[in-house]
Amino acid sequence: MEEHDLILLESAITAIEEASHAVAREVERDRLGETALSRLSTVEAELRRSRLTLEKIIQEETG
């Protein structure tokens, strides 16, 4: 894997982490209805899975 690709993957991980934190902050505010909270929880879980997948790819590619 080229260094440029690695940097892009790491940037994607950072963006996912920021999005995940934003979702968590919204949940903590406790201003949303149950349906919205459920949807946000699903989004947060998908973001975590995406981050873990990208981290696994980086580990595999960098040895």
C-alpha atoms as a printed R data frame, in Angstrom:
   type eleno elety resid chain resno       x      y      z
1  ATOM     1    CA   MET     A     1   0.000  0.000  0.000
2  ATOM     2    CA   GLU     A     2   1.327  3.407 -0.903
3  ATOM     3    CA   GLU     A     3   1.873  6.019  1.776
4  ATOM     4    CA   HIS     A     4  -0.727  8.267  0.146
5  ATOM     5    CA   ASP     A     5  -3.356  5.523  0.468
6  ATOM     6    CA   LEU     A     6  -2.429  4.973  4.094
7  ATOM     7    CA   ILE     A     7  -2.835  8.676  4.823
8  ATOM     8    CA   LEU     A     8  -6.260  8.654  3.179
9  ATOM     9    CA   LEU     A     9  -7.360  5.679  5.278
10 ATOM    10    CA   GLU     A    10  -6.110  7.332  8.453
11 ATOM    11    CA   SER     A    11  -7.979 10.516  7.501
12 ATOM    12    CA   ALA     A    12 -11.124  8.479  6.990
13 ATOM    13    CA   ILE     A    13 -10.708  6.948 10.440
14 ATOM    14    CA   THR     A    14 -10.350 10.406 11.960
15 ATOM    15    CA   ALA     A    15 -13.496 11.593 10.176
16 ATOM    16    CA   ILE     A    16 -15.405  8.538 11.378
17 ATOM    17    CA   GLU     A    17 -14.253  9.135 14.959
18 ATOM    18    CA   GLU     A    18 -15.376 12.762 14.783
19 ATOM    19    CA   ALA     A    19 -18.763 11.737 13.411
20 ATOM    20    CA   SER     A    20 -19.120  9.095 16.107
21 ATOM    21    CA   HIS     A    21 -18.359 11.647 18.813
22 ATOM    22    CA   ALA     A    22 -20.927 14.033 17.322
23 ATOM    23    CA   VAL     A    23 -23.548 11.295 17.409
24 ATOM    24    CA   ALA     A    24 -22.675 10.461 21.018
25 ATOM    25    CA   ARG     A    25 -23.012 14.140 21.989
26 ATOM    26    CA   GLU     A    26 -26.471 14.293 20.429
27 ATOM    27    CA   VAL     A    27 -27.530 11.199 22.333
28 ATOM    28    CA   GLU     A    28 -26.183 12.676 25.579
29 ATOM    29    CA   ARG     A    29 -28.212 15.859 25.097
30 ATOM    30    CA   ASP     A    30 -31.310 13.714 25.532
31 ATOM    31    CA   ARG     A    31 -33.498 16.053 23.461
32 ATOM    32    CA   LEU     A    32 -34.519 13.531 20.847
33 ATOM    33    CA   GLY     A    33 -37.372 11.091 20.736
34 ATOM    34    CA   GLU     A    34 -36.968  7.371 21.113
35 ATOM    35    CA   THR     A    35 -37.080  6.710 17.362
36 ATOM    36    CA   ALA     A    36 -34.382  9.275 16.614
37 ATOM    37    CA   LEU     A    37 -32.213  7.924 19.420
38 ATOM    38    CA   SER     A    38 -32.596  4.433 18.047
39 ATOM    39    CA   ARG     A    39 -31.561  5.593 14.584
40 ATOM    40    CA   LEU     A    40 -28.567  7.444 15.992
41 ATOM    41    CA   SER     A    41 -27.521  4.345 17.892
42 ATOM    42    CA   THR     A    42 -27.626  2.412 14.631
43 ATOM    43    CA   VAL     A    43 -25.549  5.093 12.917
44 ATOM    44    CA   GLU     A    44 -23.034  5.035 15.759
45 ATOM    45    CA   ALA     A    45 -22.720  1.250 15.521
46 ATOM    46    CA   GLU     A    46 -22.160  1.454 11.757
47 ATOM    47    CA   LEU     A    47 -19.501  4.118 12.245
48 ATOM    48    CA   ARG     A    48 -17.706  1.902 14.758
49 ATOM    49    CA   ARG     A    49 -17.822 -1.057 12.389
50 ATOM    50    CA   SER     A    50 -16.457  1.074  9.575
51 ATOM    51    CA   ARG     A    51 -13.638  2.356 11.766
52 ATOM    52    CA   LEU     A    52 -12.711 -1.152 12.864
53 ATOM    53    CA   THR     A    53 -12.723 -2.353  9.270
54 ATOM    54    CA   LEU     A    54 -10.427  0.463  8.176
55 ATOM    55    CA   GLU     A    55  -8.099 -0.174 11.111
56 ATOM    56    CA   LYS     A    56  -7.937 -3.858 10.161
57 ATOM    57    CA   ILE     A    57  -7.084 -2.975  6.560
58 ATOM    58    CA   ILE     A    58  -4.295 -0.668  7.734
59 ATOM    59    CA   GLN     A    59  -2.897 -3.372 10.024
60 ATOM    60    CA   GLU     A    60  -2.972 -5.967  7.247
61 ATOM    61    CA   GLU     A    61  -1.315 -3.654  4.781
62 ATOM    62    CA   THR     A    62   1.376 -2.359  7.089
63 ATOM    63    CA   GLY     A    63   2.257 -5.723  8.567
